[in-house]
Amino acid sequence: MSSKNPVIHLVDDDDDLRHALAQGLELEGLPVNVHARADGVLDRLTRDDYGVIITDIRMPGDDGMVLLKKALAIDPSYPVILITGHGDVQLAVEAMRNGAYDFIEKPFPVSRLSTVLERALEKRRLVLENRTLRSELDQRHDLTQRLVGRSAGIIRLRGQINAIADTDADVLVVGETGSGKEVVARALHDYGTRSKGNFVAINCAAIPAEIFESELFGHESGAFTGAQKQRIGKLEHAHGGTVFLDEIESMPMDLQAKLLRTIEQRSIERLGSNRTIPLDVRFIAATKFDLEREGARGAFRSDLYYRLNVITLSIPPLRERKDDIPLLFFYLARDARARYGREIPDIGHALETALVAHDWPGNVRELRNYADRFVLGMWNGFDDAETPAPDQRATLAGRVASFEKAVIEAELVRHNGALKPVYEALGISRKGLYDKIQRLGISTPTDNERVTG
């Protein structure tokens, strides 16, 4: 591919012209393999070659037209540039209709051939790049390509998915924000007997409460103000497939009761209708909370939790599978390469060390953001002052640290830098204040004042 040196095959039975063209191209920085006959090229040609053929049309044995036909039989996208005499122009035009990349009429300067050759190499590079990316995307049917890693936790998760994917058992997926709960749900759908049905993802936190019921169950015309025509709900749309209820803990309590009945009875009624509609779906719910604990404090219906909790799959957070991070980062970088059309920079040992050392509070989603930045050339490491760790200010720990720093600095100003009244006012020990000053990077008047305060 583009990371390899190009292979340029120059085929011409005229010794003088062949050597003159080869010398001219090499002076342009383009390495050339010279051939007096076509069969010497075909023996070395493969579908994966990053190269171009330049051939004269008229040669003894297999001429340029035969070489073109045989080369395109090996790879229909292989670029072949024809060298033509004045009388062969019409033949060359016909050859282009049959797949030749371009033709050059004699006589011509080497610079012109070099220009055409560079365009052909760029086209070849893109063809090979796209093939590789398509191949990588096609491999996504393999669960190891979706849930990347060799850690015990991720291997166990893949085994659990393989064990239950072809069943209709409802599943509860538990994992932190950004850990890949929808990836797990889609894998359960794609590897199961319902893969030809719809996969309907519903983010329970994103639907306004006033339209939640209509979104899930649908409605008849005139069921409420503004319901001008019948609407099929998301649950009905998933008939024969899978419903994925993300952030299930955000569902309004009254709808939790209705969802419970739907799961138990496998049927629904549209708003404004008394007709019962059978429902053939598999339910997969996802949450970042302990729903049993939420149920105990009245924030989630315990009966719905127990109904969903037929099987629970737990996704380990990224910080608990550090050894997977470099490999996963590489896979995400390949995704970014496909989306942005950029090459992946070298992933060196220093980068891998920095990746493993980071805590990744945003899990795989955060890692994906960094992979995107890396491929786009917008990030050179965690020490880059212009790209602090993503969402660091938004995390609870970050907010607490910012608040603590602001309070301590305000007290220091209020007490003119004297530390004793500060730690007394804050209700902490002198050592506790000293540790916070060090950890939060707070400036104080002098070291003497800090000790004797």
DAMO-V624200 format. One record per residue. N is the residue number from 1. RES is the residue in one small letter. SS is DSSP state (A for helix, B for strand, O for the rest). OMEGA is omega in degrees with one decimal (none if undefined). Layout:
BEGIN
N/RES/SS/OMEGA, N/RES/SS/OMEGA
END
This chain:
BEGIN
1/m/O/-172.1, 2/s/O/178.4, 3/s/O/177.8, 4/k/O/172.0, 5/n/O/-179.0, 6/p/O/176.1, 7/v/B/-178.7, 8/i/B/179.1, 9/h/B/177.9, 10/l/B/-174.7, 11/v/B/177.8, 12/d/O/-179.1, 13/d/O/177.8, 14/d/O/-175.0, 15/d/A/-176.5, 16/d/A/-179.2, 17/l/A/-178.1, 18/r/A/-177.7, 19/h/A/179.0, 20/a/A/179.2, 21/l/A/-180.0, 22/a/A/179.7, 23/q/A/179.6, 24/g/A/179.7, 25/l/A/178.6, 26/e/A/174.6, 27/l/A/175.8, 28/e/O/179.1, 29/g/O/-178.1, 30/l/O/-178.8, 31/p/O/-173.6, 32/v/B/168.0, 33/n/B/-176.1, 34/v/B/-179.2, 35/h/B/176.2, 36/a/O/-178.5, 37/r/O/-175.9, 38/a/O/-174.2, 39/d/A/177.0, 40/g/A/178.5, 41/v/A/-173.6, 42/l/A/178.7, 43/d/O/-175.1, 44/r/O/-173.3, 45/l/O/174.6, 46/t/O/-179.0, 47/r/O/-175.6, 48/d/O/-177.7, 49/d/O/170.4, 50/y/O/-173.5, 51/g/B/-178.4, 52/v/B/172.1, 53/i/B/170.9, 54/i/B/-175.4, 55/t/B/171.2, 56/d/B/178.7, 57/i/O/-172.5, 58/r/O/177.9, 59/m/O/174.4, 60/p/O/-177.1, 61/g/O/175.5, 62/d/O/178.6, 63/d/O/-177.0, 64/g/A/179.8, 65/m/A/177.3, 66/v/A/177.7, 67/l/A/177.6, 68/l/A/-177.8, 69/k/A/-178.2, 70/k/A/178.4, 71/a/A/-179.8, 72/l/A/174.0, 73/a/A/175.7, 74/i/A/178.9, 75/d/O/-177.6, 76/p/O/-178.8, 77/s/O/-177.9, 78/y/O/-177.4, 79/p/B/177.1, 80/v/B/179.0, 81/i/B/-177.4, 82/l/B/172.3, 83/i/B/-172.9, 84/t/B/167.0, 85/g/O/-176.7, 86/h/A/-177.5, 87/g/A/-176.4, 88/d/A/-174.9, 89/v/A/-179.3, 90/q/A/177.2, 91/l/A/179.7, 92/a/A/177.3, 93/v/A/177.2, 94/e/A/178.7, 95/a/A/178.1, 96/m/A/175.8, 97/r/A/-179.1, 98/n/O/172.4, 99/g/O/176.7, 100/a/O/-178.6, 101/y/O/-177.2, 102/d/B/172.9, 103/f/B/179.3, 104/i/B/-177.5, 105/e/B/175.5, 106/k/O/-9.4, 107/p/O/-179.0, 108/f/O/174.8, 109/p/O/179.1, 110/v/A/-179.2, 111/s/A/178.9, 112/r/A/176.9, 113/l/A/-179.9, 114/s/A/179.7, 115/t/A/178.7, 116/v/A/-179.1, 117/l/A/-179.6, 118/e/A/175.8, 119/r/A/179.8, 120/a/A/178.2, 121/l/A/178.6, 122/e/A/177.2, 123/k/A/179.5, 124/r/A/178.4, 125/r/A/-179.0, 126/l/A/178.2, 127/v/A/-179.3, 128/l/A/178.0, 129/e/A/-179.4, 130/n/A/177.4, 131/r/A/179.9, 132/t/A/-178.8, 133/l/A/177.9, 134/r/A/178.9, 135/s/A/178.9, 136/e/A/179.3, 137/l/A/179.2, 138/d/A/-179.2, 139/q/A/-176.9, 140/r/A/176.5, 141/h/A/178.1, 142/d/O/-176.1, 143/l/A/179.4, 144/t/A/176.9, 145/q/A/178.5, 146/r/A/179.1, 147/l/O/-171.0, 148/v/O/174.9, 149/g/O/179.2, 150/r/O/-179.0, 151/s/O/-177.3, 152/a/A/-177.7, 153/g/A/-177.9, 154/i/A/175.5, 155/i/A/178.0, 156/r/A/179.8, 157/l/A/177.6, 158/r/A/178.5, 159/g/A/179.1, 160/q/A/179.1, 161/i/A/178.9, 162/n/A/-176.5, 163/a/A/-172.5, 164/i/A/-174.4, 165/a/O/-175.5, 166/d/O/173.4, 167/t/O/176.4, 168/d/O/-177.5, 169/a/O/174.8, 170/d/O/-171.9, 171/v/B/171.2, 172/l/B/179.6, 173/v/B/-176.9, 174/v/B/178.5, 175/g/O/-179.6, 176/e/O/176.9, 177/t/O/176.8, 178/g/O/-175.1, 179/s/O/176.8, 180/g/O/-177.9, 181/k/A/178.9, 182/e/A/176.2, 183/v/A/177.8, 184/v/A/-179.3, 185/a/A/179.5, 186/r/A/177.3, 187/a/A/176.8, 188/l/A/179.0, 189/h/A/-172.9, 190/d/A/-178.1, 191/y/O/-178.2, 192/g/O/-178.7, 193/t/O/-178.8, 194/r/O/-172.7, 195/s/O/179.2, 196/k/O/176.0, 197/g/O/-179.1, 198/n/O/168.2, 199/f/B/-174.4, 200/v/B/179.9, 201/a/B/-179.3, 202/i/B/175.6, 203/n/B/-173.9, 204/c/O/-179.6, 205/a/O/-173.8, 206/a/O/-177.2, 207/i/O/177.5, 208/p/O/-175.1, 209/a/A/-174.3, 210/e/A/179.0, 211/i/A/-174.9, 212/f/A/-175.8, 213/e/A/179.4, 214/s/A/179.3, 215/e/A/-177.4, 216/l/A/-169.1, 217/f/A/-178.0, 218/g/O/179.4, 219/h/B/174.8, 220/e/O/176.2, 221/s/O/178.7, 222/g/O/-178.5, 223/a/O/177.2, 224/f/O/-178.8, 225/t/O/-179.2, 226/g/O/178.2, 227/a/O/-173.4, 228/q/O/177.7, 229/k/O/-178.9, 230/q/O/178.7, 231/r/B/175.8, 232/i/O/-179.6, 233/g/O/-176.8, 234/k/A/179.4, 235/l/A/179.0, 236/e/A/179.1, 237/h/A/-178.4, 238/a/O/-177.4, 239/h/O/-177.1, 240/g/O/-177.3, 241/g/O/-172.8, 242/t/B/172.4, 243/v/B/177.4, 244/f/B/-177.9, 245/l/B/-178.9, 246/d/B/-177.8, 247/e/O/-176.5, 248/i/A/-179.0, 249/e/A/-178.9, 250/s/A/-178.4, 251/m/O/178.0, 252/p/O/-174.1, 253/m/A/-178.6, 254/d/A/177.8, 255/l/A/174.5, 256/q/A/178.3, 257/a/A/179.6, 258/k/A/177.3, 259/l/A/178.1, 260/l/A/178.3, 261/r/A/-180.0, 262/t/A/-179.6, 263/i/A/-177.8, 264/e/A/-174.7, 265/q/A/-176.4, 266/r/O/176.5, 267/s/B/178.4, 268/i/B/169.3, 269/e/O/175.8, 270/r/O/175.1, 271/l/B/-179.8, 272/g/O/-179.4, 273/s/O/174.2, 274/n/O/-176.6, 275/r/O/178.7, 276/t/O/-178.7, 277/i/B/178.2, 278/p/B/-175.7, 279/l/O/178.5, 280/d/O/-179.1, 281/v/O/169.4, 282/r/B/179.8, 283/f/B/171.7, 284/i/B/179.8, 285/a/B/-179.6, 286/a/B/179.6, 287/t/B/173.0, 288/k/O/-177.9, 289/f/O/170.5, 290/d/O/-173.7, 291/l/A/176.6, 292/e/A/177.7, 293/r/A/177.1, 294/e/A/177.6, 295/g/A/-178.9, 296/a/A/-179.8, 297/r/O/174.4, 298/g/O/-178.8, 299/a/O/178.4, 300/f/O/-177.9, 301/r/O/-179.3, 302/s/A/-179.1, 303/d/A/176.4, 304/l/A/177.4, 305/y/A/-178.4, 306/y/A/178.2, 307/r/A/178.4, 308/l/A/-171.0, 309/n/O/174.3, 310/v/O/175.1, 311/i/B/176.9, 312/t/B/174.1, 313/l/B/-179.8, 314/s/B/179.8, 315/i/O/179.1, 316/p/O/176.9, 317/p/O/-174.7, 318/l/A/-177.6, 319/r/A/179.3, 320/e/A/175.9, 321/r/O/-175.0, 322/k/A/-176.9, 323/d/A/179.8, 324/d/A/-169.2, 325/i/A/-179.8, 326/p/A/179.9, 327/l/A/179.8, 328/l/A/177.9, 329/f/A/179.0, 330/f/A/178.5, 331/y/A/178.9, 332/l/A/177.0, 333/a/A/176.4, 334/r/A/174.1, 335/d/A/179.8, 336/a/A/177.7, 337/r/A/179.5, 338/a/A/-176.5, 339/r/A/-173.7, 340/y/A/-179.6, 341/g/O/179.9, 342/r/O/174.4, 343/e/O/177.7, 344/i/O/175.6, 345/p/O/179.2, 346/d/O/176.3, 347/i/O/-175.2, 348/g/O/-178.1, 349/h/A/-179.0, 350/a/A/178.5, 351/l/A/179.5, 352/e/A/178.9, 353/t/A/179.4, 354/a/A/179.3, 355/l/A/-177.9, 356/v/A/-177.7, 357/a/A/-177.7, 358/h/O/-176.7, 359/d/O/178.2, 360/w/O/177.4, 361/p/O/177.7, 362/g/O/174.8, 363/n/A/-173.2, 364/v/A/178.9, 365/r/A/178.1, 366/e/A/178.7, 367/l/A/177.9, 368/r/A/178.4, 369/n/A/179.0, 370/y/A/178.3, 371/a/A/177.0, 372/d/A/179.6, 373/r/A/-177.7, 374/f/A/-179.0, 375/v/A/179.8, 376/l/O/179.1, 377/g/O/-176.7, 378/m/O/-178.0, 379/w/O/179.7, 380/n/O/178.9, 381/g/O/-177.5, 382/f/O/178.7, 383/d/O/179.2, 384/d/O/-174.7, 385/a/O/-177.6, 386/e/O/-179.9, 387/t/O/177.6, 388/p/O/179.3, 389/a/O/-175.1, 390/p/O/175.0, 391/d/O/-178.3, 392/q/O/-178.8, 393/r/O/-175.7, 394/a/O/-178.4, 395/t/O/179.3, 396/l/A/-179.1, 397/a/A/179.1, 398/g/A/179.7, 399/r/A/179.6, 400/v/A/179.8, 401/a/A/179.1, 402/s/A/-179.9, 403/f/A/179.4, 404/e/A/-178.7, 405/k/A/-179.2, 406/a/A/-179.2, 407/v/A/-178.0, 408/i/A/179.0, 409/e/A/178.4, 410/a/A/178.9, 411/e/A/177.4, 412/l/A/177.8, 413/v/A/-176.9, 414/r/A/-177.5, 415/h/O/173.9, 416/n/O/176.0, 417/g/O/178.7, 418/a/O/-172.0, 419/l/A/-175.9, 420/k/A/178.6, 421/p/A/179.3, 422/v/A/-177.6, 423/y/A/174.0, 424/e/A/179.8, 425/a/A/-178.2, 426/l/A/178.1, 427/g/O/177.6, 428/i/O/-179.2, 429/s/O/177.5, 430/r/A/179.0, 431/k/A/178.8, 432/g/A/178.0, 433/l/A/179.9, 434/y/A/-179.8, 435/d/A/-180.0, 436/k/A/178.1, 437/i/A/179.4, 438/q/A/-175.3, 439/r/A/-175.5, 440/l/A/177.9, 441/g/O/-177.8, 442/i/O/178.2, 443/s/O/177.3, 444/t/O/-174.3, 445/p/O/-179.5, 446/t/O/176.8, 447/d/A/179.7, 448/n/A/178.8, 449/e/A/-176.0, 450/r/A/-177.2, 451/v/A/-172.7, 452/t/A/179.3, 453/g/O/none
END
